Amino acid sequence: MKKLAAFLIITAMLSSLTACGGEAARDAETVKDFVVKENSGESPVTEGNLTESEETHSADTKENNAGGTREGVAADPESGQDTAADNESASEETVGSTEHTEDNTMKITAGDTTFTATLADNSSVEALREILAEGPLTINMSDYAGMEKVGPIGTDLPRNDEQISTGAGDIILYQGNSLVIYYDTNSWNFTRIGKIEGVTGEELLDVFGSGDVTVTFSLK
């Protein structure tokens, strides 16, 4: 009996020790896993998520940069086209302005002397320019009142009469059918045709004389 009792006690103690050992082993494994995870800083799942996030961010950055580059490339040629169009338009305006300046003069010739007159901007001048475009216009002009030379055009032009105070070199349309070149002052309702700039009354009289004179008007 004593041997049996001692055997049972030993068996119970061994069972108890085995159970405790199993729990201790499991606890040790749990502690080990925890320590490993703590030392690594992040779990494998977290590391995977961070890696995926970084890759996504990198891909988005590349796409945005590529998009920006494409937009820049698309904008530059368009901007270049606009600049080229603006330059071409400015060039055309300059050419047009130059042509207008060249066409805005008229030659007045008496004897061997030719004056250049700057033309006004009205419908009367446009009609006169159309006549001169067909060839020079020669007019026999007479002296009137010691202040002007006047002669008939041979046709009627549109009138744009206004109160004008004339001076030496002024060219006016009188009653729609006569051209007048002033070498002195006058004030009346006339249509302005143009003006010989930088000339005095004495200089005009030296060329036209005190009596009748034949004057040729031309665009060239």
LINZIZI-V151335 format. One record per pair of residues at least 6 apart in sequence whose C-alpha atoms are under 8 Angstrom apart, sorted by the first residue. I is the first residue (numbers start at 1). J is the second residue. D is the distance in Angstrom with one decimal. If there is no record, write none. Layout:
i=I j=J d=D
i=I j=J d=D
//
This chain:
i=37 j=43 d=6.2
i=103 j=219 d=7.5
i=104 j=118 d=6.0
i=104 j=119 d=5.4
i=104 j=120 d=7.8
i=105 j=116 d=6.6
i=105 j=117 d=5.5
i=105 j=118 d=4.6
i=105 j=119 d=5.5
i=105 j=219 d=6.8
i=106 j=116 d=5.8
i=106 j=117 d=5.2
i=106 j=118 d=6.5
i=106 j=119 d=6.8
i=106 j=217 d=6.9
i=106 j=218 d=5.8
i=106 j=219 d=4.8
i=106 j=220 d=7.1
i=107 j=114 d=6.5
i=107 j=115 d=5.8
i=107 j=116 d=4.8
i=107 j=117 d=6.3
i=107 j=216 d=7.9
i=107 j=217 d=5.7
i=107 j=218 d=5.1
i=107 j=219 d=5.8
i=107 j=220 d=6.4
i=108 j=114 d=5.5
i=108 j=115 d=5.1
i=108 j=116 d=6.3
i=108 j=117 d=7.3
i=108 j=215 d=6.7
i=108 j=216 d=5.7
i=108 j=217 d=4.8
i=108 j=218 d=6.7
i=109 j=115 d=6.3
i=109 j=215 d=5.7
i=109 j=216 d=5.1
i=109 j=217 d=6.6
i=110 j=207 d=6.7
i=110 j=208 d=6.6
i=110 j=213 d=7.4
i=110 j=214 d=6.4
i=110 j=215 d=5.0
i=110 j=216 d=6.6
i=111 j=207 d=7.5
i=111 j=214 d=8.0
i=111 j=215 d=8.0
i=113 j=207 d=7.0
i=115 j=196 d=6.8
i=116 j=196 d=6.0
i=116 j=197 d=7.8
i=117 j=194 d=6.1
i=117 j=195 d=5.0
i=117 j=196 d=4.2
i=117 j=197 d=6.7
i=118 j=194 d=5.3
i=118 j=195 d=5.5
i=118 j=196 d=6.5
i=118 j=197 d=7.5
i=119 j=125 d=7.0
i=119 j=193 d=5.9
i=119 j=194 d=4.1
i=119 j=195 d=6.7
i=120 j=192 d=6.6
i=120 j=193 d=5.3
i=120 j=194 d=5.0
i=122 j=160 d=7.4
i=123 j=158 d=6.4
i=123 j=159 d=7.8
i=123 j=160 d=7.6
i=124 j=157 d=5.8
i=124 j=158 d=5.0
i=124 j=159 d=6.0
i=124 j=160 d=6.9
i=124 j=191 d=7.7
i=124 j=193 d=7.2
i=125 j=193 d=5.9
i=127 j=157 d=6.3
i=127 j=158 d=7.3
i=128 j=157 d=7.2
i=129 j=219 d=7.6
i=131 j=137 d=7.8
i=132 j=217 d=7.5
i=132 j=218 d=5.8
i=132 j=219 d=6.3
i=133 j=219 d=7.0
i=135 j=218 d=7.0
i=136 j=216 d=6.5
i=136 j=217 d=5.7
i=136 j=218 d=4.5
i=136 j=219 d=7.4
i=137 j=216 d=5.6
i=137 j=217 d=5.1
i=137 j=218 d=6.4
i=138 j=214 d=7.0
i=138 j=215 d=5.7
i=138 j=216 d=4.2
i=138 j=217 d=6.2
i=139 j=151 d=6.0
i=139 j=152 d=6.8
i=139 j=153 d=6.8
i=139 j=214 d=5.9
i=139 j=215 d=5.4
i=139 j=216 d=6.3
i=139 j=217 d=8.0
i=140 j=151 d=5.8
i=140 j=152 d=7.7
i=140 j=212 d=7.1
i=140 j=213 d=6.0
i=140 j=214 d=4.6
i=140 j=215 d=6.4
i=141 j=149 d=5.6
i=141 j=150 d=4.9
i=141 j=151 d=4.2
i=141 j=152 d=7.7
i=141 j=212 d=5.6
i=141 j=213 d=5.3
i=141 j=214 d=6.0
i=141 j=215 d=6.9
i=142 j=149 d=5.3
i=142 j=150 d=5.4
i=142 j=151 d=6.4
i=142 j=211 d=6.3
i=142 j=212 d=4.3
i=142 j=213 d=6.5
i=143 j=149 d=4.6
i=143 j=150 d=6.5
i=143 j=210 d=6.7
i=143 j=211 d=5.5
i=143 j=212 d=6.0
i=144 j=150 d=7.0
i=146 j=184 d=7.7
i=146 j=210 d=8.0
i=147 j=182 d=6.0
i=147 j=183 d=5.5
i=147 j=184 d=4.5
i=147 j=185 d=6.7
i=147 j=186 d=7.7
i=148 j=180 d=6.5
i=148 j=181 d=5.5
i=148 j=182 d=4.3
i=148 j=183 d=5.6
i=148 j=184 d=6.7
i=149 j=180 d=5.5
i=149 j=181 d=5.2
i=149 j=182 d=6.4
i=149 j=212 d=7.9
i=150 j=178 d=6.7
i=150 j=179 d=5.8
i=150 j=180 d=4.3
i=150 j=181 d=6.5
i=151 j=178 d=5.4
i=151 j=179 d=5.7
i=151 j=180 d=6.7
i=152 j=177 d=5.9
i=152 j=178 d=4.2
i=152 j=179 d=6.4
i=153 j=177 d=5.6
i=153 j=178 d=5.2
i=153 j=179 d=6.6
i=154 j=177 d=6.8
i=154 j=178 d=7.9
i=155 j=177 d=5.8
i=156 j=176 d=5.3
i=156 j=177 d=4.7
i=157 j=176 d=5.1
i=157 j=177 d=6.3
i=158 j=176 d=6.3
i=159 j=173 d=7.7
i=159 j=175 d=7.5
i=159 j=176 d=5.5
i=159 j=191 d=6.2
i=160 j=190 d=7.5
i=160 j=191 d=5.0
i=160 j=192 d=7.6
i=161 j=189 d=5.5
i=161 j=190 d=4.6
i=161 j=191 d=4.3
i=161 j=192 d=7.6
i=162 j=188 d=7.8
i=162 j=189 d=4.8
i=162 j=190 d=5.5
i=162 j=191 d=6.2
i=163 j=187 d=7.0
i=163 j=188 d=5.4
i=163 j=189 d=4.3
i=163 j=190 d=6.4
i=164 j=186 d=8.0
i=164 j=187 d=5.4
i=164 j=188 d=5.6
i=164 j=189 d=6.0
i=164 j=190 d=6.3
i=164 j=192 d=8.0
i=165 j=185 d=6.9
i=165 j=186 d=5.6
i=165 j=187 d=4.2
i=165 j=188 d=6.8
i=166 j=182 d=7.0
i=166 j=184 d=7.3
i=166 j=185 d=5.0
i=166 j=186 d=5.1
i=166 j=187 d=6.1
i=167 j=182 d=6.4
i=167 j=183 d=6.5
i=167 j=184 d=5.4
i=167 j=185 d=4.7
i=167 j=186 d=7.1
i=168 j=182 d=5.4
i=168 j=183 d=4.1
i=168 j=184 d=5.2
i=168 j=185 d=6.9
i=168 j=199 d=6.9
i=168 j=200 d=5.8
i=168 j=201 d=5.1
i=168 j=204 d=7.9
i=169 j=181 d=6.5
i=169 j=182 d=5.6
i=169 j=183 d=5.9
i=169 j=195 d=5.3
i=169 j=196 d=4.6
i=169 j=197 d=6.6
i=169 j=199 d=6.3
i=169 j=200 d=7.3
i=169 j=201 d=7.4
i=169 j=204 d=7.7
i=170 j=181 d=6.0
i=170 j=182 d=5.4
i=170 j=183 d=7.6
i=170 j=192 d=7.9
i=170 j=193 d=8.0
i=170 j=194 d=6.3
i=170 j=195 d=4.4
i=170 j=196 d=6.4
i=171 j=179 d=7.0
i=171 j=180 d=5.6
i=171 j=181 d=4.7
i=171 j=182 d=6.4
i=171 j=192 d=6.6
i=171 j=193 d=5.5
i=171 j=194 d=5.1
i=171 j=195 d=5.5
i=171 j=196 d=7.7
i=172 j=179 d=5.9
i=172 j=180 d=5.3
i=172 j=181 d=6.8
i=172 j=190 d=6.3
i=172 j=191 d=5.5
i=172 j=192 d=4.7
i=172 j=193 d=5.0
i=172 j=194 d=6.9
i=173 j=179 d=4.9
i=173 j=180 d=6.4
i=173 j=190 d=6.3
i=173 j=191 d=5.0
i=173 j=192 d=6.4
i=173 j=193 d=6.3
i=174 j=180 d=6.9
i=174 j=190 d=6.0
i=174 j=191 d=6.9
i=175 j=190 d=7.7
i=182 j=201 d=8.0
i=183 j=200 d=7.3
i=183 j=201 d=4.4
i=183 j=202 d=7.6
i=183 j=204 d=6.3
i=183 j=205 d=7.2
i=184 j=201 d=6.1
//
